[in-house]
C-alpha cells in the first residue's frame, strides 16, 4: 500500500511538473510575441525617424537656397538703388 501511495504521489508530482512546463512554455511564447511586436514597432519608428531626417535635410537645403537667393536679390536691389541715386543726382 505504501508503494501505491508513493507511486500516486510521484504521478501527481510529474503531472504538476508537466503542467508547470506547459504553462511556462505558453508564457515564453506570449513574451516572444510581445518582443516581436515591440521589435516591429521599433522598426516602424526607426523608419519614421529616418524619413523625418530626410525631410529636415531637404528643408535645410531649401532654406539655404532661399538665403542665398535673398542675398543675391539684396545685392541687386542695392545696385538698383545706387543706379537710381546716380540718375537722380545727374538729373
C-alpha positions as CSV (number, residue, x, y, z in Angstrom):
1,X,0.0,0.0,0.0
2,X,2.9,2.3,0.8
3,X,4.3,1.8,-2.7
4,X,1.0,2.7,-4.2
5,X,0.9,6.0,-2.2
6,X,4.5,6.7,-3.3
7,X,3.5,6.0,-6.9
8,X,0.4,8.2,-6.7
9,X,2.5,11.0,-5.2
10,X,5.1,10.6,-7.9
11,X,2.5,10.6,-10.6
12,X,0.9,13.7,-9.1
13,X,4.3,15.4,-8.9
14,X,5.1,14.5,-12.5
15,X,1.7,15.8,-13.7
16,X,2.2,19.0,-11.8
17,X,5.7,19.4,-13.3
18,X,4.2,18.8,-16.8
19,X,1.6,21.5,-16.2
20,X,4.3,23.9,-15.0
21,X,6.3,23.2,-18.1
22,X,3.3,23.8,-20.4
23,X,2.4,27.0,-18.5
24,X,6.0,28.2,-18.7
25,X,6.1,27.4,-22.4
26,X,2.9,29.3,-23.1
27,X,4.2,32.3,-21.1
28,X,7.5,32.3,-23.0
29,X,5.6,32.1,-26.3
30,X,3.4,35.1,-25.3
31,X,6.5,37.0,-24.3
32,X,8.2,36.2,-27.6
33,X,5.1,37.5,-29.4
34,X,5.3,40.7,-27.4
35,X,9.0,41.1,-28.1
36,X,8.3,40.6,-31.8
37,X,5.6,43.3,-31.7
38,X,7.9,45.7,-29.9
39,X,10.7,45.0,-32.4
40,X,8.3,45.7,-35.3
41,X,7.1,48.9,-33.6
42,X,10.8,50.0,-33.2
43,X,11.5,49.3,-36.9
44,X,8.5,51.3,-37.8
45,X,9.5,54.2,-35.6
46,X,13.1,54.0,-37.0
47,X,11.7,54.3,-40.5
48,X,9.7,57.4,-39.5
49,X,12.7,58.9,-37.8
50,X,14.7,58.3,-41.0
51,X,12.0,59.8,-43.1
52,X,11.9,62.9,-40.8
53,X,15.7,63.2,-41.1
54,X,15.4,63.3,-44.8
55,X,12.7,65.9,-44.6
56,X,14.8,68.0,-42.2
57,X,17.7,67.8,-44.6
58,X,15.5,68.8,-47.5
59,X,14.1,71.8,-45.5
60,X,17.6,72.8,-44.5
61,X,18.7,72.7,-48.1
62,X,15.7,74.7,-49.3
63,X,16.3,77.3,-46.5
64,X,20.0,77.6,-47.6
65,X,18.9,78.2,-51.2
66,X,16.4,80.8,-50.0
67,X,19.0,82.6,-48.0
68,X,21.4,82.5,-51.0
69,X,18.7,83.9,-53.3
70,X,17.8,86.6,-50.8
71,X,21.5,87.7,-50.6
72,X,21.6,87.9,-54.5
73,X,18.3,89.8,-54.5
74,X,19.6,92.2,-51.9
75,X,22.7,92.8,-53.9
76,X,20.7,93.5,-57.0
77,X,18.4,95.9,-55.1
78,X,21.4,97.7,-53.7
79,X,22.8,98.1,-57.2
80,X,19.4,99.4,-58.4
81,X,19.2,101.9,-55.6
82,X,22.8,103.1,-56.4
83,X,21.9,103.4,-60.1
84,X,18.7,105.4,-59.3
85,X,20.6,107.6,-56.9
86,X,23.2,108.3,-59.6
87,X,20.4,109.0,-62.1
88,X,18.7,111.4,-59.6
89,X,22.0,113.2,-58.9
90,X,22.8,113.6,-62.6
91,X,19.4,115.0,-63.5
